[in-house]
């Protein structure tokens, strides 16, 4: 089933008669269940044309102020999940926010009137969103709309892998709803869907954007120096410190256009955009927190980085120097040990590659070690994220001592920066990345975030310079 349209009406997805009948049965079952349980989800999934771009459909079809979500990994066989609207929000805060959201989703999905997930990962009934770095993170005004834990069950979701693209429609039935009303609501939504290319950024804006650190660079260097003192005193092994840079543009930032640029420039990364109200949090993150497929879990230890070079010989030399750097290897090994220690009580086995590899993205190189595990029992993706977050790649080791120091030294509210962002399905499989190389867009202001791992021999000026390298993923796009 392909997108079609005419000059007189926008393109739309026609729902074949068999799918329409399945949807009617699902909605009717959900309405009956809601009158007993108070609420119930209904969903139906259909195959659509291989040429459908999930992100383009969502960006072209979203209503004003409506939640939207796009999560892509282009080099992984064009993997994409794009979602529109919210029929049910799952929000929580506090240290147990992952467990509470996971339990609420498990209960909703178990009783849903929906078919079992079929097709590419992310097809079928899903919950999408993210989590703040800290249990109460996102209290600052700029993070309005981004709760410490926030997953949305979308009204429309499009999942793609290769040429297999699936469209899912979902509704939440409550006791007073009727089958006819819910079906009419979904028909209206379906008729609004259309496809249009992602917008383009203005290559030559009339007025240049103004870029400024929220805190002076000297503040960051002083924070690194204080952290080094504590590490050398034996209080910590490692701590990650971030800084925030604001981009003030002459016109409102176009999140859809920025997303389009990022997915072209960083095809090996997790490129996502999470829109809430008038704000969008987006990123091109190189770091997988976890991928859960049944009892199989995959993750990635990512720590230690250096710049790229246009000269291939110099670029390879920089990568080799990174691979053999005692400082970077020490920082990297701390992350691997923590991941293994967290997973072992919940796994039959945990295996990490013996040596890290150098992963090259557009503007930076990282040390990376894949880690795999066979789970001993079926823990869901969100629950596993709660066990693993935050790894020392974005937090501290030991975390109990480092966690209160991070905001004290940084002087900022990280919000969703360095938190898990992604999706989970009705089987509790899912994929979440760590929100790095990211920016929060609201109107004409964008706030970019970048951090580095501080260890005993860290140099404050060098760590500041490393944040500048990492900020180059987004600053050139936002400050054209």
ROLUM-705338 format. One record per residue (C-alpha): residue number from 0; x, y, z. Coordinates in steps of 0.05 Angstrom, whole numbers, plus 5000, padded with zeros to 4 digits. Example, Ala and Ser with C-alpha at 12.3 -4.5 7.8 and 13.67 -1.06 7.14 Angstrom:
% residues 2
{zase:0 | px:5246 | py:4910 | pz:5156} .
{zase:1 | px:5273 | py:4979 | pz:5143} .
***
This chain:
% residues 480
{zase:0 | px:5000 | py:5000 | pz:5000} .
{zase:1 | px:5034 | py:5064 | pz:4978} .
{zase:2 | px:5021 | py:5137 | pz:4994} .
{zase:3 | px:4976 | py:5169 | pz:4942} .
{zase:4 | px:4942 | py:5235 | pz:4932} .
{zase:5 | px:4917 | py:5285 | pz:4882} .
{zase:6 | px:4923 | py:5359 | pz:4867} .
{zase:7 | px:4857 | py:5370 | pz:4904} .
{zase:8 | px:4875 | py:5334 | pz:4968} .
{zase:9 | px:4938 | py:5317 | pz:5008} .
{zase:10 | px:4968 | py:5247 | pz:5001} .
{zase:11 | px:4940 | py:5196 | pz:5048} .
{zase:12 | px:4945 | py:5122 | pz:5068} .
{zase:13 | px:4882 | py:5086 | pz:5045} .
{zase:14 | px:4863 | py:5031 | pz:5095} .
{zase:15 | px:4845 | py:4966 | pz:5058} .
{zase:16 | px:4778 | py:4934 | pz:5076} .
{zase:17 | px:4809 | py:4875 | pz:5114} .
{zase:18 | px:4852 | py:4923 | pz:5157} .
{zase:19 | px:4791 | py:4967 | pz:5169} .
{zase:20 | px:4752 | py:4906 | pz:5194} .
{zase:21 | px:4810 | py:4886 | pz:5240} .
{zase:22 | px:4813 | py:4956 | pz:5267} .
{zase:23 | px:4738 | py:4956 | pz:5281} .
{zase:24 | px:4744 | py:4890 | pz:5319} .
{zase:25 | px:4803 | py:4915 | pz:5359} .
{zase:26 | px:4768 | py:4980 | pz:5378} .
{zase:27 | px:4705 | py:4943 | pz:5397} .
{zase:28 | px:4744 | py:4896 | pz:5442} .
{zase:29 | px:4780 | py:4955 | pz:5475} .
{zase:30 | px:4714 | py:4991 | pz:5488} .
{zase:31 | px:4686 | py:4929 | pz:5522} .
{zase:32 | px:4749 | py:4921 | pz:5564} .
{zase:33 | px:4750 | py:4995 | pz:5584} .
{zase:34 | px:4681 | py:4989 | pz:5615} .
{zase:35 | px:4710 | py:4937 | pz:5662} .
{zase:36 | px:4782 | py:4961 | pz:5673} .
{zase:37 | px:4775 | py:5036 | pz:5661} .
{zase:38 | px:4818 | py:5040 | pz:5599} .
{zase:39 | px:4845 | py:4995 | pz:5543} .
{zase:40 | px:4888 | py:5004 | pz:5482} .
{zase:41 | px:4869 | py:4983 | pz:5412} .
{zase:42 | px:4916 | py:4980 | pz:5352} .
{zase:43 | px:4922 | py:4954 | pz:5281} .
{zase:44 | px:4984 | py:4950 | pz:5237} .
{zase:45 | px:4988 | py:4949 | pz:5161} .
{zase:46 | px:5044 | py:4946 | pz:5110} .
{zase:47 | px:5055 | py:5009 | pz:5070} .
{zase:48 | px:5099 | py:5026 | pz:5010} .
{zase:49 | px:5174 | py:5015 | pz:5013} .
{zase:50 | px:5184 | py:5087 | pz:4989} .
{zase:51 | px:5151 | py:5117 | pz:5052} .
{zase:52 | px:5198 | py:5159 | pz:5094} .
{zase:53 | px:5172 | py:5153 | pz:5166} .
{zase:54 | px:5205 | py:5218 | pz:5189} .
{zase:55 | px:5179 | py:5257 | pz:5129} .
{zase:56 | px:5107 | py:5234 | pz:5141} .
{zase:57 | px:5109 | py:5252 | pz:5215} .
{zase:58 | px:5141 | py:5320 | pz:5204} .
{zase:59 | px:5092 | py:5337 | pz:5148} .
{zase:60 | px:5030 | py:5313 | pz:5186} .
{zase:61 | px:5040 | py:5336 | pz:5257} .
{zase:62 | px:4990 | py:5384 | pz:5287} .
{zase:63 | px:5012 | py:5448 | pz:5324} .
{zase:64 | px:5040 | py:5433 | pz:5393} .
{zase:65 | px:5030 | py:5358 | pz:5383} .
{zase:66 | px:5080 | py:5308 | pz:5411} .
{zase:67 | px:5122 | py:5275 | pz:5357} .
{zase:68 | px:5182 | py:5228 | pz:5357} .
{zase:69 | px:5232 | py:5203 | pz:5305} .
{zase:70 | px:5287 | py:5152 | pz:5319} .
{zase:71 | px:5333 | py:5132 | pz:5261} .
{zase:72 | px:5397 | py:5093 | pz:5250} .
{zase:73 | px:5406 | py:5101 | pz:5175} .
{zase:74 | px:5465 | py:5055 | pz:5165} .
{zase:75 | px:5429 | py:4998 | pz:5200} .
{zase:76 | px:5388 | py:4979 | pz:5139} .
{zase:77 | px:5351 | py:5046 | pz:5141} .
{zase:78 | px:5323 | py:5031 | pz:5210} .
{zase:79 | px:5271 | py:5083 | pz:5230} .
{zase:80 | px:5213 | py:5092 | pz:5278} .
{zase:81 | px:5170 | py:5155 | pz:5274} .
{zase:82 | px:5110 | py:5170 | pz:5317} .
{zase:83 | px:5055 | py:5223 | pz:5321} .
{zase:84 | px:5008 | py:5242 | pz:5376} .
{zase:85 | px:4997 | py:5212 | pz:5445} .
{zase:86 | px:4938 | py:5169 | pz:5465} .
{zase:87 | px:4968 | py:5152 | pz:5532} .
{zase:88 | px:5026 | py:5184 | pz:5571} .
{zase:89 | px:5068 | py:5145 | pz:5620} .
{zase:90 | px:5105 | py:5195 | pz:5665} .
{zase:91 | px:5143 | py:5186 | pz:5730} .
{zase:92 | px:5198 | py:5218 | pz:5771} .
{zase:93 | px:5246 | py:5196 | pz:5825} .
{zase:94 | px:5296 | py:5139 | pz:5833} .
{zase:95 | px:5244 | py:5086 | pz:5814} .
{zase:96 | px:5219 | py:5122 | pz:5752} .
{zase:97 | px:5243 | py:5068 | pz:5704} .
{zase:98 | px:5210 | py:5012 | pz:5743} .
{zase:99 | px:5144 | py:5050 | pz:5749} .
{zase:100 | px:5140 | py:5067 | pz:5676} .
{zase:101 | px:5160 | py:4996 | pz:5656} .
{zase:102 | px:5106 | py:4966 | pz:5701} .
{zase:103 | px:5052 | py:5013 | pz:5674} .
{zase:104 | px:5071 | py:4998 | pz:5602} .
{zase:105 | px:5073 | py:4923 | pz:5616} .
{zase:106 | px:5002 | py:4925 | pz:5644} .
{zase:107 | px:4975 | py:4967 | pz:5586} .
{zase:108 | px:5008 | py:4925 | pz:5532} .
{zase:109 | px:4987 | py:4859 | pz:5563} .
{zase:110 | px:4913 | py:4878 | pz:5561} .
{zase:111 | px:4914 | py:4914 | pz:5494} .
{zase:112 | px:4868 | py:4893 | pz:5437} .
{zase:113 | px:4925 | py:4890 | pz:5387} .
{zase:114 | px:4960 | py:4840 | pz:5343} .
{zase:115 | px:5028 | py:4812 | pz:5364} .
{zase:116 | px:5086 | py:4854 | pz:5337} .
{zase:117 | px:5104 | py:4834 | pz:5266} .
{zase:118 | px:5150 | py:4865 | pz:5215} .
{zase:119 | px:5210 | py:4909 | pz:5228} .
{zase:120 | px:5232 | py:4926 | pz:5299} .
{zase:121 | px:5185 | py:4979 | pz:5327} .
{zase:122 | px:5125 | py:4956 | pz:5287} .
{zase:123 | px:5060 | py:4949 | pz:5324} .
{zase:124 | px:5040 | py:4979 | pz:5391} .
{zase:125 | px:5098 | py:5019 | pz:5419} .
{zase:126 | px:5116 | py:5070 | pz:5473} .
{zase:127 | px:5167 | py:5123 | pz:5454} .
{zase:128 | px:5204 | py:5177 | pz:5492} .
{zase:129 | px:5260 | py:5187 | pz:5541} .
{zase:130 | px:5287 | py:5196 | pz:5611} .
{zase:131 | px:5324 | py:5252 | pz:5645} .
{zase:132 | px:5395 | py:5240 | pz:5668} .
{zase:133 | px:5376 | py:5252 | pz:5741} .
{zase:134 | px:5316 | py:5224 | pz:5780} .
{zase:135 | px:5287 | py:5295 | pz:5785} .
{zase:136 | px:5321 | py:5323 | pz:5723} .
{zase:137 | px:5288 | py:5373 | pz:5677} .
{zase:138 | px:5262 | py:5421 | pz:5730} .
{zase:139 | px:5294 | py:5481 | pz:5696} .
{zase:140 | px:5245 | py:5524 | pz:5654} .
{zase:141 | px:5278 | py:5506 | pz:5588} .
{zase:142 | px:5261 | py:5432 | pz:5599} .
{zase:143 | px:5186 | py:5445 | pz:5606} .
{zase:144 | px:5148 | py:5386 | pz:5576} .
{zase:145 | px:5205 | py:5336 | pz:5586} .
{zase:146 | px:5188 | py:5298 | pz:5650} .
{zase:147 | px:5242 | py:5258 | pz:5687} .
{zase:148 | px:5211 | py:5195 | pz:5656} .
{zase:149 | px:5163 | py:5203 | pz:5597} .
{zase:150 | px:5139 | py:5152 | pz:5547} .
{zase:151 | px:5082 | py:5164 | pz:5500} .
{zase:152 | px:5038 | py:5113 | pz:5465} .
{zase:153 | px:5029 | py:5147 | pz:5397} .
{zase:154 | px:4966 | py:5150 | pz:5356} .
{zase:155 | px:5006 | py:5138 | pz:5292} .
{zase:156 | px:5073 | py:5101 | pz:5286} .
{zase:157 | px:5113 | py:5083 | pz:5224} .
{zase:158 | px:5169 | py:5031 | pz:5230} .
{zase:159 | px:5219 | py:5015 | pz:5175} .
{zase:160 | px:5276 | py:4966 | pz:5164} .
{zase:161 | px:5301 | py:4960 | pz:5093} .
{zase:162 | px:5241 | py:4960 | pz:5047} .
{zase:163 | px:5192 | py:4936 | pz:5100} .
{zase:164 | px:5151 | py:4994 | pz:5126} .
{zase:165 | px:5091 | py:4986 | pz:5173} .
{zase:166 | px:5039 | py:5036 | pz:5196} .
{zase:167 | px:5005 | py:5027 | pz:5264} .
{zase:168 | px:4943 | py:5064 | pz:5287} .
{zase:169 | px:4927 | py:5063 | pz:5361} .
{zase:170 | px:4870 | py:5089 | pz:5405} .
{zase:171 | px:4856 | py:5089 | pz:5480} .
{zase:172 | px:4786 | py:5069 | pz:5498} .
{zase:173 | px:4754 | py:5096 | pz:5562} .
{zase:174 | px:4687 | py:5075 | pz:5594} .
{zase:175 | px:4647 | py:5130 | pz:5559} .
{zase:176 | px:4676 | py:5119 | pz:5490} .
{zase:177 | px:4639 | py:5085 | pz:5434} .
{zase:178 | px:4667 | py:5043 | pz:5378} .
{zase:179 | px:4640 | py:5092 | pz:5327} .
{zase:180 | px:4672 | py:5153 | pz:5359} .
{zase:181 | px:4741 | py:5120 | pz:5365} .
{zase:182 | px:4739 | py:5095 | pz:5293} .
{zase:183 | px:4718 | py:5164 | pz:5268} .
{zase:184 | px:4776 | py:5195 | pz:5306} .
{zase:185 | px:4826 | py:5147 | pz:5274} .
{zase:186 | px:4796 | py:5158 | pz:5205} .
{zase:187 | px:4806 | py:5233 | pz:5213} .
{zase:188 | px:4877 | py:5222 | pz:5234} .
{zase:189 | px:4891 | py:5175 | pz:5176} .
{zase:190 | px:4862 | py:5226 | pz:5127} .
{zase:191 | px:4910 | py:5279 | pz:5153} .
{zase:192 | px:4973 | py:5238 | pz:5139} .
{zase:193 | px:5014 | py:5261 | pz:5081} .
{zase:194 | px:5084 | py:5256 | pz:5055} .
{zase:195 | px:5130 | py:5315 | pz:5038} .
{zase:196 | px:5206 | py:5320 | pz:5036} .
{zase:197 | px:5238 | py:5345 | pz:5100} .
{zase:198 | px:5248 | py:5420 | pz:5098} .
{zase:199 | px:5316 | py:5448 | pz:5082} .
{zase:200 | px:5358 | py:5495 | pz:5125} .
{zase:201 | px:5370 | py:5565 | pz:5098} .
{zase:202 | px:5442 | py:5560 | pz:5073} .
{zase:203 | px:5452 | py:5636 | pz:5077} .
{zase:204 | px:5408 | py:5668 | pz:5131} .
{zase:205 | px:5404 | py:5743 | pz:5131} .
{zase:206 | px:5426 | py:5747 | pz:5204} .
{zase:207 | px:5477 | py:5703 | pz:5236} .
{zase:208 | px:5463 | py:5667 | pz:5301} .
{zase:209 | px:5496 | py:5687 | pz:5366} .
{zase:210 | px:5533 | py:5631 | pz:5402} .
{zase:211 | px:5551 | py:5637 | pz:5476} .
{zase:212 | px:5570 | py:5590 | pz:5533} .
{zase:213 | px:5516 | py:5591 | pz:5587} .
{zase:214 | px:5573 | py:5591 | pz:5638} .
{zase:215 | px:5642 | py:5621 | pz:5623} .
{zase:216 | px:5693 | py:5572 | pz:5597} .
{zase:217 | px:5736 | py:5587 | pz:5658} .
{zase:218 | px:5680 | py:5558 | pz:5701} .
{zase:219 | px:5685 | py:5492 | pz:5664} .
{zase:220 | px:5761 | py:5489 | pz:5670} .
{zase:221 | px:5755 | py:5503 | pz:5745} .
{zase:222 | px:5703 | py:5448 | pz:5752} .
{zase:223 | px:5749 | py:5398 | pz:5717} .
{zase:224 | px:5807 | py:5419 | pz:5762} .
{zase:225 | px:5765 | py:5409 | pz:5825} .
{zase:226 | px:5743 | py:5340 | pz:5800} .
{zase:227 | px:5815 | py:5320 | pz:5787} .
{zase:228 | px:5833 | py:5339 | pz:5859} .
{zase:229 | px:5778 | py:5294 | pz:5886} .
{zase:230 | px:5799 | py:5236 | pz:5840} .
{zase:231 | px:5872 | py:5242 | pz:5862} .
{zase:232 | px:5849 | py:5244 | pz:5934} .
{zase:233 | px:5817 | py:5175 | pz:5923} .
{zase:234 | px:5744 | py:5197 | pz:5926} .
{zase:235 | px:5728 | py:5177 | pz:5854} .
{zase:236 | px:5756 | py:5139 | pz:5795} .
{zase:237 | px:5721 | py:5181 | pz:5742} .
{zase:238 | px:5668 | py:5234 | pz:5733} .
{zase:239 | px:5636 | py:5262 | pz:5670} .
{zase:240 | px:5626 | py:5337 | pz:5668} .
{zase:241 | px:5586 | py:5373 | pz:5615} .
{zase:242 | px:5576 | py:5444 | pz:5592} .
{zase:243 | px:5520 | py:5481 | pz:5558} .
{zase:244 | px:5524 | py:5528 | pz:5498} .
{zase:245 | px:5465 | py:5570 | pz:5474} .
{zase:246 | px:5452 | py:5588 | pz:5402} .
{zase:247 | px:5407 | py:5649 | pz:5392} .
{zase:248 | px:5381 | py:5652 | pz:5320} .
{zase:249 | px:5346 | py:5708 | pz:5284} .
{zase:250 | px:5288 | py:5661 | pz:5266} .
{zase:251 | px:5259 | py:5600 | pz:5302} .
{zase:252 | px:5299 | py:5537 | pz:5293} .
{zase:253 | px:5267 | py:5486 | pz:5246} .
{zase:254 | px:5272 | py:5419 | pz:5282} .
{zase:255 | px:5251 | py:5378 | pz:5221} .
{zase:256 | px:5304 | py:5411 | pz:5177} .
{zase:257 | px:5358 | py:5401 | pz:5230} .
{zase:258 | px:5338 | py:5328 | pz:5236} .
{zase:259 | px:5345 | py:5320 | pz:5161} .
{zase:260 | px:5415 | py:5348 | pz:5162} .
{zase:261 | px:5437 | py:5304 | pz:5220} .
{zase:262 | px:5413 | py:5239 | pz:5190} .
{zase:263 | px:5451 | py:5255 | pz:5126} .
{zase:264 | px:5514 | py:5276 | pz:5163} .
{zase:265 | px:5514 | py:5221 | pz:5216} .
{zase:266 | px:5485 | py:5158 | pz:5184} .
{zase:267 | px:5521 | py:5111 | pz:5234} .
{zase:268 | px:5490 | py:5147 | pz:5294} .
{zase:269 | px:5423 | py:5144 | pz:5328} .
{zase:270 | px:5391 | py:5207 | pz:5301} .
{zase:271 | px:5328 | py:5225 | pz:5340} .
{zase:272 | px:5280 | py:5282 | pz:5352} .
{zase:273 | px:5230 | py:5284 | pz:5409} .
{zase:274 | px:5179 | py:5341 | pz:5404} .
{zase:275 | px:5139 | py:5364 | pz:5464} .
{zase:276 | px:5096 | py:5426 | pz:5457} .
{zase:277 | px:5138 | py:5482 | pz:5426} .
{zase:278 | px:5205 | py:5448 | pz:5441} .
{zase:279 | px:5244 | py:5392 | pz:5408} .
{zase:280 | px:5302 | py:5353 | pz:5437} .
{zase:281 | px:5345 | py:5324 | pz:5381} .
{zase:282 | px:5412 | py:5289 | pz:5373} .
{zase:283 | px:5460 | py:5248 | pz:5332} .
{zase:284 | px:5485 | py:5201 | pz:5385} .
{zase:285 | px:5539 | py:5149 | pz:5374} .
{zase:286 | px:5523 | py:5110 | pz:5438} .
{zase:287 | px:5475 | py:5051 | pz:5444} .
{zase:288 | px:5452 | py:5042 | pz:5516} .
{zase:289 | px:5417 | py:4976 | pz:5501} .
{zase:290 | px:5380 | py:4936 | pz:5448} .
{zase:291 | px:5336 | py:4881 | pz:5476} .
{zase:292 | px:5311 | py:4824 | pz:5430} .
{zase:293 | px:5278 | py:4770 | pz:5472} .
{zase:294 | px:5331 | py:4745 | pz:5520} .
{zase:295 | px:5388 | py:4776 | pz:5480} .
{zase:296 | px:5417 | py:4843 | pz:5502} .
{zase:297 | px:5468 | py:4885 | pz:5465} .
{zase:298 | px:5502 | py:4947 | pz:5490} .
{zase:299 | px:5564 | py:4989 | pz:5475} .
{zase:300 | px:5618 | py:5016 | pz:5521} .
{zase:301 | px:5636 | py:5083 | pz:5490} .
{zase:302 | px:5689 | py:5126 | pz:5525} .
{zase:303 | px:5752 | py:5160 | pz:5501} .
{zase:304 | px:5753 | py:5205 | pz:5441} .
{zase:305 | px:5795 | py:5248 | pz:5395} .
{zase:306 | px:5786 | py:5293 | pz:5334} .
{zase:307 | px:5782 | py:5274 | pz:5261} .
{zase:308 | px:5828 | py:5298 | pz:5205} .
{zase:309 | px:5816 | py:5310 | pz:5131} .
{zase:310 | px:5883 | py:5277 | pz:5118} .
{zase:311 | px:5871 | py:5201 | pz:5119} .
{zase:312 | px:5941 | py:5186 | pz:5145} .
{zase:313 | px:5934 | py:5236 | pz:5202} .
{zase:314 | px:5864 | py:5211 | pz:5217} .
{zase:315 | px:5889 | py:5140 | pz:5224} .
{zase:316 | px:5947 | py:5164 | pz:5266} .
{zase:317 | px:5899 | py:5200 | pz:5313} .
{zase:318 | px:5856 | py:5138 | pz:5319} .
{zase:319 | px:5916 | py:5093 | pz:5335} .
{zase:320 | px:5941 | py:5143 | pz:5386} .
{zase:321 | px:5872 | py:5142 | pz:5418} .
{zase:322 | px:5871 | py:5066 | pz:5419} .
{zase:323 | px:5938 | py:5063 | pz:5455} .
{zase:324 | px:5927 | py:5122 | pz:5502} .
{zase:325 | px:5934 | py:5101 | pz:5574} .
{zase:326 | px:5888 | py:5157 | pz:5597} .
{zase:327 | px:5833 | py:5139 | pz:5548} .
{zase:328 | px:5840 | py:5064 | pz:5557} .
{zase:329 | px:5834 | py:5073 | pz:5633} .
{zase:330 | px:5771 | py:5115 | pz:5624} .
{zase:331 | px:5743 | py:5063 | pz:5575} .
{zase:332 | px:5757 | py:5003 | pz:5619} .
{zase:333 | px:5719 | py:5035 | pz:5677} .
{zase:334 | px:5657 | py:5035 | pz:5633} .
{zase:335 | px:5665 | py:4963 | pz:5611} .
{zase:336 | px:5674 | py:4938 | pz:5683} .
{zase:337 | px:5612 | py:4975 | pz:5707} .
{zase:338 | px:5568 | py:4948 | pz:5650} .
{zase:339 | px:5591 | py:4877 | pz:5664} .
{zase:340 | px:5581 | py:4884 | pz:5739} .
{zase:341 | px:5510 | py:4910 | pz:5730} .
{zase:342 | px:5489 | py:4857 | pz:5680} .
{zase:343 | px:5520 | py:4794 | pz:5711} .
{zase:344 | px:5467 | py:4784 | pz:5766} .
{zase:345 | px:5413 | py:4785 | pz:5711} .
{zase:346 | px:5448 | py:4745 | pz:5657} .
{zase:347 | px:5469 | py:4674 | pz:5640} .
{zase:348 | px:5532 | py:4703 | pz:5610} .
{zase:349 | px:5562 | py:4771 | pz:5593} .
{zase:350 | px:5615 | py:4778 | pz:5538} .
{zase:351 | px:5656 | py:4838 | pz:5518} .
{zase:352 | px:5705 | py:4843 | pz:5461} .
{zase:353 | px:5777 | py:4835 | pz:5484} .
{zase:354 | px:5801 | py:4900 | pz:5451} .
{zase:355 | px:5763 | py:4964 | pz:5436} .
{zase:356 | px:5754 | py:4988 | pz:5365} .
{zase:357 | px:5759 | py:5059 | pz:5340} .
{zase:358 | px:5691 | py:5084 | pz:5315} .
{zase:359 | px:5695 | py:5143 | pz:5268} .
{zase:360 | px:5637 | py:5191 | pz:5259} .
{zase:361 | px:5636 | py:5256 | pz:5220} .
{zase:362 | px:5674 | py:5300 | pz:5268} .
{zase:363 | px:5702 | py:5254 | pz:5322} .
{zase:364 | px:5732 | py:5185 | pz:5337} .
{zase:365 | px:5713 | py:5143 | pz:5397} .
{zase:366 | px:5738 | py:5080 | pz:5432} .
{zase:367 | px:5681 | py:5029 | pz:5431} .
{zase:368 | px:5673 | py:4959 | pz:5458} .
{zase:369 | px:5611 | py:4918 | pz:5441} .
{zase:370 | px:5581 | py:4880 | pz:5500} .
{zase:371 | px:5530 | py:4824 | pz:5494} .
{zase:372 | px:5490 | py:4786 | pz:5546} .
{zase:373 | px:5441 | py:4728 | pz:5550} .
{zase:374 | px:5388 | py:4747 | pz:5601} .
{zase:375 | px:5371 | py:4696 | pz:5654} .
{zase:376 | px:5298 | py:4720 | pz:5657} .
{zase:377 | px:5255 | py:4764 | pz:5612} .
{zase:378 | px:5268 | py:4834 | pz:5637} .
{zase:379 | px:5240 | py:4889 | pz:5592} .
{zase:380 | px:5279 | py:4942 | pz:5556} .
{zase:381 | px:5257 | py:4999 | pz:5601} .
{zase:382 | px:5271 | py:4960 | pz:5665} .
{zase:383 | px:5341 | py:4943 | pz:5638} .
{zase:384 | px:5353 | py:5015 | pz:5621} .
{zase:385 | px:5339 | py:5032 | pz:5694} .
{zase:386 | px:5392 | py:4981 | pz:5716} .
{zase:387 | px:5445 | py:5006 | pz:5667} .
{zase:388 | px:5434 | py:5082 | pz:5670} .
{zase:389 | px:5477 | py:5120 | pz:5680} .
{zase:390 | px:5540 | py:5084 | pz:5657} .
{zase:391 | px:5607 | py:5116 | pz:5675} .
{zase:392 | px:5609 | py:5140 | pz:5603} .
{zase:393 | px:5561 | py:5196 | pz:5624} .
{zase:394 | px:5561 | py:5192 | pz:5700} .
{zase:395 | px:5614 | py:5174 | pz:5751} .
{zase:396 | px:5649 | py:5116 | pz:5784} .
{zase:397 | px:5630 | py:5103 | pz:5838} .
{zase:398 | px:5562 | py:5132 | pz:5822} .
{zase:399 | px:5541 | py:5139 | pz:5895} .
{zase:400 | px:5596 | py:5190 | pz:5907} .
{zase:401 | px:5596 | py:5222 | pz:5839} .
{zase:402 | px:5522 | py:5233 | pz:5828} .
{zase:403 | px:5514 | py:5292 | pz:5876} .
{zase:404 | px:5579 | py:5323 | pz:5851} .
{zase:405 | px:5558 | py:5327 | pz:5778} .
{zase:406 | px:5506 | py:5382 | pz:5785} .
{zase:407 | px:5547 | py:5417 | pz:5838} .
{zase:408 | px:5608 | py:5422 | pz:5793} .
{zase:409 | px:5571 | py:5433 | pz:5727} .
{zase:410 | px:5521 | py:5485 | pz:5751} .
{zase:411 | px:5468 | py:5462 | pz:5701} .
{zase:412 | px:5405 | py:5420 | pz:5695} .
{zase:413 | px:5422 | py:5365 | pz:5645} .
{zase:414 | px:5348 | py:5349 | pz:5633} .
{zase:415 | px:5346 | py:5293 | pz:5581} .
{zase:416 | px:5419 | py:5304 | pz:5561} .
{zase:417 | px:5458 | py:5239 | pz:5575} .
{zase:418 | px:5393 | py:5203 | pz:5591} .
{zase:419 | px:5363 | py:5143 | pz:5553} .
{zase:420 | px:5319 | py:5159 | pz:5492} .
{zase:421 | px:5284 | py:5107 | pz:5449} .
{zase:422 | px:5226 | py:5059 | pz:5446} .
{zase:423 | px:5196 | py:4994 | pz:5471} .
{zase:424 | px:5143 | py:4949 | pz:5441} .
{zase:425 | px:5088 | py:4904 | pz:5468} .
{zase:426 | px:5138 | py:4847 | pz:5480} .
{zase:427 | px:5182 | py:4896 | pz:5519} .
{zase:428 | px:5236 | py:4890 | pz:5466} .
{zase:429 | px:5265 | py:4957 | pz:5448} .
{zase:430 | px:5324 | py:5002 | pz:5434} .
{zase:431 | px:5349 | py:5061 | pz:5474} .
{zase:432 | px:5409 | py:5105 | pz:5460} .
{zase:433 | px:5445 | py:5154 | pz:5505} .
{zase:434 | px:5426 | py:5226 | pz:5488} .
{zase:435 | px:5494 | py:5255 | pz:5467} .
{zase:436 | px:5512 | py:5306 | pz:5413} .
{zase:437 | px:5445 | py:5337 | pz:5427} .
{zase:438 | px:5408 | py:5403 | pz:5430} .
{zase:439 | px:5343 | py:5428 | pz:5460} .
{zase:440 | px:5306 | py:5474 | pz:5411} .
{zase:441 | px:5253 | py:5523 | pz:5432} .
{zase:442 | px:5236 | py:5581 | pz:5387} .
{zase:443 | px:5298 | py:5620 | pz:5368} .
{zase:444 | px:5341 | py:5589 | pz:5424} .
{zase:445 | px:5378 | py:5523 | pz:5421} .
{zase:446 | px:5417 | py:5495 | pz:5479} .
{zase:447 | px:5473 | py:5447 | pz:5461} .
{zase:448 | px:5507 | py:5399 | pz:5509} .
{zase:449 | px:5574 | py:5363 | pz:5510} .
{zase:450 | px:5614 | py:5329 | pz:5565} .
{zase:451 | px:5679 | py:5292 | pz:5576} .
{zase:452 | px:5704 | py:5239 | pz:5624} .
{zase:453 | px:5751 | py:5267 | pz:5677} .
{zase:454 | px:5804 | py:5220 | pz:5707} .
{zase:455 | px:5866 | py:5230 | pz:5750} .
{zase:456 | px:5910 | py:5257 | pz:5694} .
{zase:457 | px:5858 | py:5300 | pz:5659} .
{zase:458 | px:5881 | py:5370 | pz:5638} .
{zase:459 | px:5826 | py:5424 | pz:5645} .
{zase:460 | px:5845 | py:5460 | pz:5581} .
{zase:461 | px:5848 | py:5395 | pz:5541} .
{zase:462 | px:5780 | py:5374 | pz:5568} .
{zase:463 | px:5749 | py:5441 | pz:5548} .
{zase:464 | px:5778 | py:5432 | pz:5478} .
{zase:465 | px:5747 | py:5362 | pz:5474} .
{zase:466 | px:5678 | py:5391 | pz:5489} .
{zase:467 | px:5689 | py:5439 | pz:5431} .
{zase:468 | px:5702 | py:5381 | pz:5385} .
{zase:469 | px:5638 | py:5346 | pz:5408} .
{zase:470 | px:5597 | py:5410 | pz:5401} .
{zase:471 | px:5616 | py:5413 | pz:5327} .
{zase:472 | px:5565 | py:5359 | pz:5313} .
{zase:473 | px:5509 | py:5410 | pz:5321} .
{zase:474 | px:5536 | py:5480 | pz:5327} .
{zase:475 | px:5551 | py:5488 | pz:5252} .
{zase:476 | px:5480 | py:5465 | pz:5236} .
{zase:477 | px:5446 | py:5510 | pz:5286} .
{zase:478 | px:5491 | py:5571 | pz:5278} .
{zase:479 | px:5496 | py:5573 | pz:5202} .
***
